[in-house]
């Protein structure tokens, strides 16, 4: 994947997470829902995994900010905007 003419490498779960969000733009997903759809978990109380993967994706996709936090609920993919230029 290229971001601002530089190649970035995504771990398999990062790719799955981004792929899922890309197929559902502007839709908000809670952490538990993402764990179910992306990781295949049926039940879990530990949703920190999602937060860590979102953080890594944001770092790799910087300066584009395409993953938005919906406070108190989860995440959504938004129209790309670039705060670095």
Phi and psi restraints in degrees (range 20) as a CNS / XPLOR table:
assign (resid 1 and name C) (resid 2 and name N)
       (resid 2 and name CA) (resid 2 and name C) 1.0 -107.7 20.0 2
assign (resid 2 and name N) (resid 2 and name CA)
       (resid 2 and name C) (resid 3 and name N) 1.0 133.6 20.0 2
assign (resid 2 and name C) (resid 3 and name N)
       (resid 3 and name CA) (resid 3 and name C) 1.0 -130.1 20.0 2
assign (resid 3 and name N) (resid 3 and name CA)
       (resid 3 and name C) (resid 4 and name N) 1.0 116.2 20.0 2
assign (resid 3 and name C) (resid 4 and name N)
       (resid 4 and name CA) (resid 4 and name C) 1.0 51.7 20.0 2
assign (resid 4 and name N) (resid 4 and name CA)
       (resid 4 and name C) (resid 5 and name N) 1.0 48.7 20.0 2
assign (resid 4 and name C) (resid 5 and name N)
       (resid 5 and name CA) (resid 5 and name C) 1.0 62.7 20.0 2
assign (resid 5 and name N) (resid 5 and name CA)
       (resid 5 and name C) (resid 6 and name N) 1.0 20.4 20.0 2
assign (resid 5 and name C) (resid 6 and name N)
       (resid 6 and name CA) (resid 6 and name C) 1.0 -125.2 20.0 2
assign (resid 6 and name N) (resid 6 and name CA)
       (resid 6 and name C) (resid 7 and name N) 1.0 139.7 20.0 2
assign (resid 6 and name C) (resid 7 and name N)
       (resid 7 and name CA) (resid 7 and name C) 1.0 -79.9 20.0 2
assign (resid 7 and name N) (resid 7 and name CA)
       (resid 7 and name C) (resid 8 and name N) 1.0 134.3 20.0 2
assign (resid 7 and name C) (resid 8 and name N)
       (resid 8 and name CA) (resid 8 and name C) 1.0 -120.3 20.0 2
assign (resid 8 and name N) (resid 8 and name CA)
       (resid 8 and name C) (resid 9 and name N) 1.0 147.0 20.0 2
assign (resid 8 and name C) (resid 9 and name N)
       (resid 9 and name CA) (resid 9 and name C) 1.0 -109.8 20.0 2
assign (resid 9 and name N) (resid 9 and name CA)
       (resid 9 and name C) (resid 10 and name N) 1.0 132.1 20.0 2
assign (resid 9 and name C) (resid 10 and name N)
       (resid 10 and name CA) (resid 10 and name C) 1.0 -109.0 20.0 2
assign (resid 10 and name N) (resid 10 and name CA)
       (resid 10 and name C) (resid 11 and name N) 1.0 138.7 20.0 2
assign (resid 10 and name C) (resid 11 and name N)
       (resid 11 and name CA) (resid 11 and name C) 1.0 -67.2 20.0 2
assign (resid 11 and name N) (resid 11 and name CA)
       (resid 11 and name C) (resid 12 and name N) 1.0 156.8 20.0 2
assign (resid 11 and name C) (resid 12 and name N)
       (resid 12 and name CA) (resid 12 and name C) 1.0 -52.6 20.0 2
assign (resid 12 and name N) (resid 12 and name CA)
       (resid 12 and name C) (resid 13 and name N) 1.0 -43.6 20.0 2
assign (resid 12 and name C) (resid 13 and name N)
       (resid 13 and name CA) (resid 13 and name C) 1.0 -72.0 20.0 2
assign (resid 13 and name N) (resid 13 and name CA)
       (resid 13 and name C) (resid 14 and name N) 1.0 -32.8 20.0 2
assign (resid 13 and name C) (resid 14 and name N)
       (resid 14 and name CA) (resid 14 and name C) 1.0 -63.0 20.0 2
assign (resid 14 and name N) (resid 14 and name CA)
       (resid 14 and name C) (resid 15 and name N) 1.0 -43.4 20.0 2
assign (resid 14 and name C) (resid 15 and name N)
       (resid 15 and name CA) (resid 15 and name C) 1.0 -62.3 20.0 2
assign (resid 15 and name N) (resid 15 and name CA)
       (resid 15 and name C) (resid 16 and name N) 1.0 -45.7 20.0 2
assign (resid 15 and name C) (resid 16 and name N)
       (resid 16 and name CA) (resid 16 and name C) 1.0 -60.7 20.0 2
assign (resid 16 and name N) (resid 16 and name CA)
       (resid 16 and name C) (resid 17 and name N) 1.0 -41.7 20.0 2
assign (resid 16 and name C) (resid 17 and name N)
       (resid 17 and name CA) (resid 17 and name C) 1.0 -65.2 20.0 2
assign (resid 17 and name N) (resid 17 and name CA)
       (resid 17 and name C) (resid 18 and name N) 1.0 -47.9 20.0 2
assign (resid 17 and name C) (resid 18 and name N)
       (resid 18 and name CA) (resid 18 and name C) 1.0 -63.2 20.0 2
assign (resid 18 and name N) (resid 18 and name CA)
       (resid 18 and name C) (resid 19 and name N) 1.0 -42.2 20.0 2
assign (resid 18 and name C) (resid 19 and name N)
       (resid 19 and name CA) (resid 19 and name C) 1.0 -58.7 20.0 2
assign (resid 19 and name N) (resid 19 and name CA)
       (resid 19 and name C) (resid 20 and name N) 1.0 -45.6 20.0 2
assign (resid 19 and name C) (resid 20 and name N)
       (resid 20 and name CA) (resid 20 and name C) 1.0 -62.0 20.0 2
assign (resid 20 and name N) (resid 20 and name CA)
       (resid 20 and name C) (resid 21 and name N) 1.0 -47.3 20.0 2
assign (resid 20 and name C) (resid 21 and name N)
       (resid 21 and name CA) (resid 21 and name C) 1.0 -63.8 20.0 2
assign (resid 21 and name N) (resid 21 and name CA)
       (resid 21 and name C) (resid 22 and name N) 1.0 -37.3 20.0 2
assign (resid 21 and name C) (resid 22 and name N)
       (resid 22 and name CA) (resid 22 and name C) 1.0 -65.4 20.0 2
assign (resid 22 and name N) (resid 22 and name CA)
       (resid 22 and name C) (resid 23 and name N) 1.0 -29.7 20.0 2
assign (resid 22 and name C) (resid 23 and name N)
       (resid 23 and name CA) (resid 23 and name C) 1.0 -83.6 20.0 2
assign (resid 23 and name N) (resid 23 and name CA)
       (resid 23 and name C) (resid 24 and name N) 1.0 -3.0 20.0 2
assign (resid 23 and name C) (resid 24 and name N)
       (resid 24 and name CA) (resid 24 and name C) 1.0 -137.9 20.0 2
assign (resid 24 and name N) (resid 24 and name CA)
       (resid 24 and name C) (resid 25 and name N) 1.0 57.7 20.0 2
assign (resid 24 and name C) (resid 25 and name N)
       (resid 25 and name CA) (resid 25 and name C) 1.0 -63.1 20.0 2
assign (resid 25 and name N) (resid 25 and name CA)
       (resid 25 and name C) (resid 26 and name N) 1.0 146.7 20.0 2
assign (resid 25 and name C) (resid 26 and name N)
       (resid 26 and name CA) (resid 26 and name C) 1.0 67.5 20.0 2
assign (resid 26 and name N) (resid 26 and name CA)
       (resid 26 and name C) (resid 27 and name N) 1.0 0.2 20.0 2
assign (resid 26 and name C) (resid 27 and name N)
       (resid 27 and name CA) (resid 27 and name C) 1.0 -92.9 20.0 2
assign (resid 27 and name N) (resid 27 and name CA)
       (resid 27 and name C) (resid 28 and name N) 1.0 136.0 20.0 2
assign (resid 27 and name C) (resid 28 and name N)
       (resid 28 and name CA) (resid 28 and name C) 1.0 -93.3 20.0 2
assign (resid 28 and name N) (resid 28 and name CA)
       (resid 28 and name C) (resid 29 and name N) 1.0 132.8 20.0 2
assign (resid 28 and name C) (resid 29 and name N)
       (resid 29 and name CA) (resid 29 and name C) 1.0 -125.7 20.0 2
assign (resid 29 and name N) (resid 29 and name CA)
       (resid 29 and name C) (resid 30 and name N) 1.0 132.1 20.0 2
assign (resid 29 and name C) (resid 30 and name N)
       (resid 30 and name CA) (resid 30 and name C) 1.0 -73.2 20.0 2
assign (resid 30 and name N) (resid 30 and name CA)
       (resid 30 and name C) (resid 31 and name N) 1.0 160.8 20.0 2
assign (resid 30 and name C) (resid 31 and name N)
       (resid 31 and name CA) (resid 31 and name C) 1.0 -59.8 20.0 2
assign (resid 31 and name N) (resid 31 and name CA)
       (resid 31 and name C) (resid 32 and name N) 1.0 -42.1 20.0 2
assign (resid 31 and name C) (resid 32 and name N)
       (resid 32 and name CA) (resid 32 and name C) 1.0 -63.4 20.0 2
assign (resid 32 and name N) (resid 32 and name CA)
       (resid 32 and name C) (resid 33 and name N) 1.0 -39.8 20.0 2
assign (resid 32 and name C) (resid 33 and name N)
       (resid 33 and name CA) (resid 33 and name C) 1.0 -64.5 20.0 2
assign (resid 33 and name N) (resid 33 and name CA)
       (resid 33 and name C) (resid 34 and name N) 1.0 -42.4 20.0 2
assign (resid 33 and name C) (resid 34 and name N)
       (resid 34 and name CA) (resid 34 and name C) 1.0 -64.5 20.0 2
assign (resid 34 and name N) (resid 34 and name CA)
       (resid 34 and name C) (resid 35 and name N) 1.0 -40.2 20.0 2
assign (resid 34 and name C) (resid 35 and name N)
       (resid 35 and name CA) (resid 35 and name C) 1.0 -60.5 20.0 2
assign (resid 35 and name N) (resid 35 and name CA)
       (resid 35 and name C) (resid 36 and name N) 1.0 -38.1 20.0 2
assign (resid 35 and name C) (resid 36 and name N)
       (resid 36 and name CA) (resid 36 and name C) 1.0 -68.8 20.0 2
assign (resid 36 and name N) (resid 36 and name CA)
       (resid 36 and name C) (resid 37 and name N) 1.0 -49.7 20.0 2
assign (resid 36 and name C) (resid 37 and name N)
       (resid 37 and name CA) (resid 37 and name C) 1.0 -76.5 20.0 2
assign (resid 37 and name N) (resid 37 and name CA)
       (resid 37 and name C) (resid 38 and name N) 1.0 -37.0 20.0 2
assign (resid 37 and name C) (resid 38 and name N)
       (resid 38 and name CA) (resid 38 and name C) 1.0 -92.6 20.0 2
assign (resid 38 and name N) (resid 38 and name CA)
       (resid 38 and name C) (resid 39 and name N) 1.0 -43.1 20.0 2
assign (resid 38 and name C) (resid 39 and name N)
       (resid 39 and name CA) (resid 39 and name C) 1.0 -96.4 20.0 2
assign (resid 39 and name N) (resid 39 and name CA)
       (resid 39 and name C) (resid 40 and name N) 1.0 -17.1 20.0 2
assign (resid 39 and name C) (resid 40 and name N)
       (resid 40 and name CA) (resid 40 and name C) 1.0 82.1 20.0 2
assign (resid 40 and name N) (resid 40 and name CA)
       (resid 40 and name C) (resid 41 and name N) 1.0 13.3 20.0 2
assign (resid 40 and name C) (resid 41 and name N)
       (resid 41 and name CA) (resid 41 and name C) 1.0 -74.8 20.0 2
assign (resid 41 and name N) (resid 41 and name CA)
       (resid 41 and name C) (resid 42 and name N) 1.0 135.5 20.0 2
assign (resid 41 and name C) (resid 42 and name N)
       (resid 42 and name CA) (resid 42 and name C) 1.0 -84.8 20.0 2
assign (resid 42 and name N) (resid 42 and name CA)
       (resid 42 and name C) (resid 43 and name N) 1.0 -44.7 20.0 2
assign (resid 42 and name C) (resid 43 and name N)
       (resid 43 and name CA) (resid 43 and name C) 1.0 -140.3 20.0 2
assign (resid 43 and name N) (resid 43 and name CA)
       (resid 43 and name C) (resid 44 and name N) 1.0 140.1 20.0 2
assign (resid 43 and name C) (resid 44 and name N)
       (resid 44 and name CA) (resid 44 and name C) 1.0 -162.9 20.0 2
assign (resid 44 and name N) (resid 44 and name CA)
       (resid 44 and name C) (resid 45 and name N) 1.0 147.1 20.0 2
assign (resid 44 and name C) (resid 45 and name N)
       (resid 45 and name CA) (resid 45 and name C) 1.0 -104.5 20.0 2
assign (resid 45 and name N) (resid 45 and name CA)
       (resid 45 and name C) (resid 46 and name N) 1.0 -16.5 20.0 2
assign (resid 45 and name C) (resid 46 and name N)
       (resid 46 and name CA) (resid 46 and name C) 1.0 -94.0 20.0 2
assign (resid 46 and name N) (resid 46 and name CA)
       (resid 46 and name C) (resid 47 and name N) 1.0 103.0 20.0 2
assign (resid 46 and name C) (resid 47 and name N)
       (resid 47 and name CA) (resid 47 and name C) 1.0 -102.2 20.0 2
assign (resid 47 and name N) (resid 47 and name CA)
       (resid 47 and name C) (resid 48 and name N) 1.0 7.2 20.0 2
assign (resid 47 and name C) (resid 48 and name N)
       (resid 48 and name CA) (resid 48 and name C) 1.0 -62.5 20.0 2
assign (resid 48 and name N) (resid 48 and name CA)
       (resid 48 and name C) (resid 49 and name N) 1.0 -29.2 20.0 2
assign (resid 48 and name C) (resid 49 and name N)
       (resid 49 and name CA) (resid 49 and name C) 1.0 -54.0 20.0 2
assign (resid 49 and name N) (resid 49 and name CA)
       (resid 49 and name C) (resid 50 and name N) 1.0 -43.6 20.0 2
assign (resid 49 and name C) (resid 50 and name N)
       (resid 50 and name CA) (resid 50 and name C) 1.0 -62.9 20.0 2
assign (resid 50 and name N) (resid 50 and name CA)
       (resid 50 and name C) (resid 51 and name N) 1.0 -46.6 20.0 2
assign (resid 50 and name C) (resid 51 and name N)
       (resid 51 and name CA) (resid 51 and name C) 1.0 -58.4 20.0 2
assign (resid 51 and name N) (resid 51 and name CA)
       (resid 51 and name C) (resid 52 and name N) 1.0 -42.3 20.0 2
assign (resid 51 and name C) (resid 52 and name N)
       (resid 52 and name CA) (resid 52 and name C) 1.0 -64.9 20.0 2
assign (resid 52 and name N) (resid 52 and name CA)
       (resid 52 and name C) (resid 53 and name N) 1.0 -44.7 20.0 2
assign (resid 52 and name C) (resid 53 and name N)
       (resid 53 and name CA) (resid 53 and name C) 1.0 -67.3 20.0 2
assign (resid 53 and name N) (resid 53 and name CA)
       (resid 53 and name C) (resid 54 and name N) 1.0 -37.8 20.0 2
assign (resid 53 and name C) (resid 54 and name N)
       (resid 54 and name CA) (resid 54 and name C) 1.0 -62.3 20.0 2
assign (resid 54 and name N) (resid 54 and name CA)
       (resid 54 and name C) (resid 55 and name N) 1.0 -44.7 20.0 2
assign (resid 54 and name C) (resid 55 and name N)
       (resid 55 and name CA) (resid 55 and name C) 1.0 -60.1 20.0 2
assign (resid 55 and name N) (resid 55 and name CA)
       (resid 55 and name C) (resid 56 and name N) 1.0 -44.6 20.0 2
assign (resid 55 and name C) (resid 56 and name N)
       (resid 56 and name CA) (resid 56 and name C) 1.0 -63.6 20.0 2
assign (resid 56 and name N) (resid 56 and name CA)
       (resid 56 and name C) (resid 57 and name N) 1.0 -42.0 20.0 2
assign (resid 56 and name C) (resid 57 and name N)
       (resid 57 and name CA) (resid 57 and name C) 1.0 -61.3 20.0 2
assign (resid 57 and name N) (resid 57 and name CA)
       (resid 57 and name C) (resid 58 and name N) 1.0 -44.6 20.0 2
assign (resid 57 and name C) (resid 58 and name N)
       (resid 58 and name CA) (resid 58 and name C) 1.0 -59.5 20.0 2
assign (resid 58 and name N) (resid 58 and name CA)
       (resid 58 and name C) (resid 59 and name N) 1.0 -42.0 20.0 2
assign (resid 58 and name C) (resid 59 and name N)
       (resid 59 and name CA) (resid 59 and name C) 1.0 -63.8 20.0 2
assign (resid 59 and name N) (resid 59 and name CA)
       (resid 59 and name C) (resid 60 and name N) 1.0 -42.5 20.0 2
assign (resid 59 and name C) (resid 60 and name N)
       (resid 60 and name CA) (resid 60 and name C) 1.0 -72.7 20.0 2
assign (resid 60 and name N) (resid 60 and name CA)
       (resid 60 and name C) (resid 61 and name N) 1.0 -31.7 20.0 2
assign (resid 60 and name C) (resid 61 and name N)
       (resid 61 and name CA) (resid 61 and name C) 1.0 -89.3 20.0 2
assign (resid 61 and name N) (resid 61 and name CA)
       (resid 61 and name C) (resid 62 and name N) 1.0 -3.3 20.0 2
assign (resid 61 and name C) (resid 62 and name N)
       (resid 62 and name CA) (resid 62 and name C) 1.0 -59.9 20.0 2
assign (resid 62 and name N) (resid 62 and name CA)
       (resid 62 and name C) (resid 63 and name N) 1.0 143.7 20.0 2
assign (resid 62 and name C) (resid 63 and name N)
       (resid 63 and name CA) (resid 63 and name C) 1.0 -88.6 20.0 2
assign (resid 63 and name N) (resid 63 and name CA)
       (resid 63 and name C) (resid 64 and name N) 1.0 2.7 20.0 2
assign (resid 63 and name C) (resid 64 and name N)
       (resid 64 and name CA) (resid 64 and name C) 1.0 -66.1 20.0 2
assign (resid 64 and name N) (resid 64 and name CA)
       (resid 64 and name C) (resid 65 and name N) 1.0 139.2 20.0 2
assign (resid 64 and name C) (resid 65 and name N)
       (resid 65 and name CA) (resid 65 and name C) 1.0 -118.4 20.0 2
assign (resid 65 and name N) (resid 65 and name CA)
       (resid 65 and name C) (resid 66 and name N) 1.0 91.7 20.0 2
assign (resid 65 and name C) (resid 66 and name N)
       (resid 66 and name CA) (resid 66 and name C) 1.0 -109.8 20.0 2
assign (resid 66 and name N) (resid 66 and name CA)
       (resid 66 and name C) (resid 67 and name N) 1.0 -13.7 20.0 2
assign (resid 66 and name C) (resid 67 and name N)
       (resid 67 and name CA) (resid 67 and name C) 1.0 -108.3 20.0 2
assign (resid 67 and name N) (resid 67 and name CA)
       (resid 67 and name C) (resid 68 and name N) 1.0 116.9 20.0 2
assign (resid 67 and name C) (resid 68 and name N)
       (resid 68 and name CA) (resid 68 and name C) 1.0 -106.7 20.0 2
assign (resid 68 and name N) (resid 68 and name CA)
       (resid 68 and name C) (resid 69 and name N) 1.0 137.9 20.0 2
assign (resid 68 and name C) (resid 69 and name N)
       (resid 69 and name CA) (resid 69 and name C) 1.0 -83.5 20.0 2
assign (resid 69 and name N) (resid 69 and name CA)
       (resid 69 and name C) (resid 70 and name N) 1.0 131.8 20.0 2
assign (resid 69 and name C) (resid 70 and name N)
       (resid 70 and name CA) (resid 70 and name C) 1.0 -104.5 20.0 2
assign (resid 70 and name N) (resid 70 and name CA)
       (resid 70 and name C) (resid 71 and name N) 1.0 102.8 20.0 2
assign (resid 70 and name C) (resid 71 and name N)
       (resid 71 and name CA) (resid 71 and name C) 1.0 -51.5 20.0 2
assign (resid 71 and name N) (resid 71 and name CA)
       (resid 71 and name C) (resid 72 and name N) 1.0 129.8 20.0 2
assign (resid 71 and name C) (resid 72 and name N)
       (resid 72 and name CA) (resid 72 and name C) 1.0 80.4 20.0 2
assign (resid 72 and name N) (resid 72 and name CA)
       (resid 72 and name C) (resid 73 and name N) 1.0 1.3 20.0 2
assign (resid 72 and name C) (resid 73 and name N)
       (resid 73 and name CA) (resid 73 and name C) 1.0 -134.1 20.0 2
assign (resid 73 and name N) (resid 73 and name CA)
       (resid 73 and name C) (resid 74 and name N) 1.0 -59.1 20.0 2
assign (resid 73 and name C) (resid 74 and name N)
       (resid 74 and name CA) (resid 74 and name C) 1.0 174.3 20.0 2
assign (resid 74 and name N) (resid 74 and name CA)
       (resid 74 and name C) (resid 75 and name N) 1.0 -133.5 20.0 2
assign (resid 74 and name C) (resid 75 and name N)
       (resid 75 and name CA) (resid 75 and name C) 1.0 -139.6 20.0 2
assign (resid 75 and name N) (resid 75 and name CA)
       (resid 75 and name C) (resid 76 and name N) 1.0 158.3 20.0 2
assign (resid 75 and name C) (resid 76 and name N)
       (resid 76 and name CA) (resid 76 and name C) 1.0 -147.9 20.0 2
assign (resid 76 and name N) (resid 76 and name CA)
       (resid 76 and name C) (resid 77 and name N) 1.0 155.4 20.0 2
assign (resid 76 and name C) (resid 77 and name N)
       (resid 77 and name CA) (resid 77 and name C) 1.0 -91.1 20.0 2
assign (resid 77 and name N) (resid 77 and name CA)
       (resid 77 and name C) (resid 78 and name N) 1.0 130.2 20.0 2
assign (resid 77 and name C) (resid 78 and name N)
       (resid 78 and name CA) (resid 78 and name C) 1.0 -119.2 20.0 2
assign (resid 78 and name N) (resid 78 and name CA)
       (resid 78 and name C) (resid 79 and name N) 1.0 170.0 20.0 2
assign (resid 78 and name C) (resid 79 and name N)
       (resid 79 and name CA) (resid 79 and name C) 1.0 -55.6 20.0 2
assign (resid 79 and name N) (resid 79 and name CA)
       (resid 79 and name C) (resid 80 and name N) 1.0 136.6 20.0 2
assign (resid 79 and name C) (resid 80 and name N)
       (resid 80 and name CA) (resid 80 and name C) 1.0 -62.7 20.0 2
assign (resid 80 and name N) (resid 80 and name CA)
       (resid 80 and name C) (resid 81 and name N) 1.0 136.2 20.0 2
assign (resid 80 and name C) (resid 81 and name N)
       (resid 81 and name CA) (resid 81 and name C) 1.0 -140.6 20.0 2
assign (resid 81 and name N) (resid 81 and name CA)
       (resid 81 and name C) (resid 82 and name N) 1.0 152.1 20.0 2
assign (resid 81 and name C) (resid 82 and name N)
       (resid 82 and name CA) (resid 82 and name C) 1.0 -119.1 20.0 2
assign (resid 82 and name N) (resid 82 and name CA)
       (resid 82 and name C) (resid 83 and name N) 1.0 112.8 20.0 2
assign (resid 82 and name C) (resid 83 and name N)
       (resid 83 and name CA) (resid 83 and name C) 1.0 -87.8 20.0 2
assign (resid 83 and name N) (resid 83 and name CA)
       (resid 83 and name C) (resid 84 and name N) 1.0 -2.7 20.0 2
assign (resid 83 and name C) (resid 84 and name N)
       (resid 84 and name CA) (resid 84 and name C) 1.0 -91.6 20.0 2
assign (resid 84 and name N) (resid 84 and name CA)
       (resid 84 and name C) (resid 85 and name N) 1.0 -4.0 20.0 2
